[in-house]
C-alpha cells in the first residue's frame, strides 16, 4: 500500500484533520505497458480512522460520525 495523496480537511467538530489516500498496484505490472495501474485501497485520517467518501471533498469518519470537508481541488 502506497500513500498517494494527503490533504487538510476541516471537521464538523471544528478540528483540523489530515486525509490520507492509499493505493495498491493492480494487476500484473510485468505485462502492462504504459503508466502503472493502481486502485484506491484506503482513505483514512492521519491517525488511521476510516473515512467514508460522501462526495468530492466530503467525508465522514466511520467511528465518530464527524463530517470532514477538504478544500483541495485534488481531493477525492
Backbone bond lengths (Angstrom), bond angles and torsions (degrees), N, CA, C in turn:
res aa  C-N    CA-C-N  psi(-1)  N-CA   C-N-CA  omega(-1)  CA-C   N-CA-C  phi
1 X - - - 1.440 - - 1.534 107.45 -
2 X 1.318 115.85 133.55 1.462 122.21 -175.57 1.526 109.68 -121.41
3 X 1.334 116.29 131.51 1.460 120.52 174.80 1.522 107.47 -70.91
4 X 1.329 117.45 117.00 1.465 122.13 -176.75 1.518 113.01 -98.89
5 X 1.316 117.03 -36.32 1.467 121.21 -178.02 1.520 109.09 -149.67
6 X 1.317 114.21 154.92 1.458 120.11 168.25 1.515 107.55 -147.72
7 X 1.317 115.71 144.85 1.452 120.81 -179.64 1.522 109.70 -157.06
8 X 1.338 114.48 158.91 1.458 121.67 -177.25 1.519 110.75 -80.67
9 X 1.325 115.04 149.86 1.468 121.57 176.10 1.522 108.40 -144.19
10 X 1.302 115.57 147.65 1.472 122.17 176.92 1.519 107.86 -98.92
11 X 1.345 116.13 133.38 1.457 121.25 179.85 1.512 112.28 -92.30
12 X 1.331 116.24 155.65 1.460 121.51 176.92 1.527 111.19 -65.09
13 X 1.327 116.96 -12.54 1.460 122.90 176.70 1.527 111.76 -90.21
14 X 1.357 117.01 3.80 1.462 121.91 179.35 1.513 114.65 85.94
15 X 1.311 117.45 -3.35 1.469 121.82 -179.51 1.523 111.34 -87.14
16 X 1.343 115.84 157.08 1.465 122.18 172.98 1.522 108.14 -94.31
17 X 1.315 116.66 139.28 1.462 122.87 178.63 1.514 108.87 -128.24
18 X 1.323 115.55 161.17 1.457 121.45 172.94 1.522 107.21 -116.93
19 X 1.330 116.07 123.36 1.460 122.41 179.73 1.520 108.41 -91.95
20 X 1.319 116.78 129.73 1.462 122.90 177.95 1.526 108.86 -112.80
21 X 1.330 116.53 132.37 1.457 122.62 179.04 1.525 107.79 -116.59
22 X 1.321 116.15 121.20 1.462 122.34 -179.47 1.529 110.34 -111.62
23 X 1.327 115.36 148.55 1.468 121.14 177.83 1.526 108.89 -135.88
24 X 1.324 114.41 160.25 1.469 122.12 175.77 1.516 108.81 -127.54
25 X 1.330 117.50 147.11 1.464 119.49 174.52 1.526 109.43 -60.93
26 X 1.315 116.36 142.91 1.464 121.54 179.64 1.517 109.46 -114.36
27 X 1.290 116.61 138.33 1.461 121.26 175.72 1.518 112.60 75.64
28 X 1.307 114.95 -166.70 1.463 122.87 -177.82 1.522 109.09 -96.92
29 X 1.319 117.33 103.41 1.468 122.57 -177.21 1.533 111.84 -63.13
30 X 1.328 118.52 -26.06 1.466 121.45 -178.34 1.525 111.89 -66.47
31 X 1.324 118.40 -26.27 1.462 121.89 -177.41 1.521 112.56 -107.55
32 X 1.309 116.66 11.36 1.459 121.15 -176.86 1.525 110.09 -105.95
33 X 1.318 116.82 133.82 1.455 121.99 176.60 1.518 108.57 -108.90
34 X 1.305 117.12 139.66 1.460 121.07 -178.42 1.514 111.03 102.97
35 X 1.320 116.12 -166.09 1.468 118.81 -177.86 1.521 111.58 -63.74
36 X 1.326 116.84 149.75 1.462 119.35 -179.76 1.525 111.75 -62.31
37 X 1.314 114.96 143.18 1.460 121.02 178.79 1.524 107.35 -94.82
38 X 1.345 115.73 130.04 1.455 120.95 179.62 1.522 108.90 -131.15
39 X 1.317 115.43 158.20 1.456 119.03 171.98 1.520 108.44 -129.44
40 X 1.303 114.21 146.23 1.450 121.89 179.45 1.516 108.16 -62.95
41 X 1.330 117.12 129.05 1.456 118.06 -178.81 1.521 113.23 -116.06
42 X 1.350 117.60 -24.80 1.462 117.97 -177.29 1.526 110.08 -162.98
43 X 1.320 115.70 138.65 1.460 122.67 170.93 1.520 106.24 -126.56
44 X 1.333 116.42 124.65 1.453 120.45 -176.91 1.522 110.33 -151.66
45 X 1.321 116.22 172.97 1.458 120.78 173.60 1.530 107.98 -80.65
46 X 1.323 116.34 170.20 1.461 120.99 178.34 1.524 112.04 -60.07
47 X 1.327 116.51 -25.08 1.465 120.80 179.33 1.524 112.89 -91.07
48 X 1.346 117.14 3.61 1.460 121.38 175.20 1.511 115.74 92.86
49 X 1.348 118.40 6.09 1.466 119.80 178.37 1.525 109.58 -73.20
50 X 1.328 116.40 127.19 1.463 122.32 -178.32 1.526 110.72 -64.36
51 X 1.347 115.70 138.18 1.456 121.51 178.45 1.517 110.84 -112.43
52 X 1.313 116.02 140.60 1.464 123.27 171.99 1.524 105.60 -99.72
53 X 1.331 117.35 126.43 1.462 121.48 177.99 1.520 108.13 -80.97
54 X 1.333 116.50 122.02 1.460 121.91 -179.66 1.524 110.94 -95.74
55 X 1.311 116.31 -41.82 1.464 123.73 176.17 1.522 106.98 -167.88
56 X 1.317 117.28 -179.68 1.466 122.05 -178.32 1.532 110.39 -53.60
57 X 1.341 116.97 112.87 1.457 122.20 177.95 1.514 115.90 78.27
58 X 1.333 117.64 8.68 1.467 121.71 -179.38 1.526 109.45 -126.22
59 X 1.334 115.45 130.09 1.461 121.92 -174.48 1.520 109.76 -138.74
60 X 1.326 114.84 167.73 1.453 121.52 171.98 1.518 107.65 -134.82
61 X 1.322 116.13 133.24 1.465 119.97 174.80 1.525 106.52 -74.41
62 X 1.319 116.37 119.42 1.462 122.06 -174.57 1.527 111.35 -58.24
63 X 1.326 117.82 -44.42 1.464 121.94 -173.76 1.526 113.67 -70.30
64 X 1.344 117.20 -33.06 1.470 120.01 -171.70 1.524 114.01 -113.94
65 X 1.334 117.78 -19.74 1.453 121.21 -177.09 1.522 114.05 83.48
66 X 1.338 117.94 -1.03 1.464 121.65 179.28 1.531 108.92 -65.58
67 X 1.332 116.76 134.38 1.458 122.40 177.58 1.522 109.52 -91.33
68 X 1.330 116.54 139.69 1.463 122.16 178.64 1.512 109.71 -119.29
69 X 1.327 115.63 145.23 1.460 121.96 176.01 1.523 108.48 -130.38
70 X 1.334 116.39 125.09 1.460 122.55 177.09 1.517 108.72 -107.83
71 X 1.331 116.94 134.74 1.459 120.57 -179.28 1.527 112.23 -95.15
72 X 1.317 117.90 -4.24 1.465 122.30 -179.91 1.527 108.89 -65.17
73 X 1.350 118.57 126.35 1.465 120.63 179.89 1.538 113.14 -64.10
74 X 1.324 118.14 -18.80 1.458 122.06 178.35 1.531 112.84 -87.53
75 X 1.322 117.15 -1.98 1.470 121.04 -177.98 1.522 110.74 -62.27
76 X 1.309 114.48 145.71 1.464 120.89 178.52 1.516 108.61 -77.07
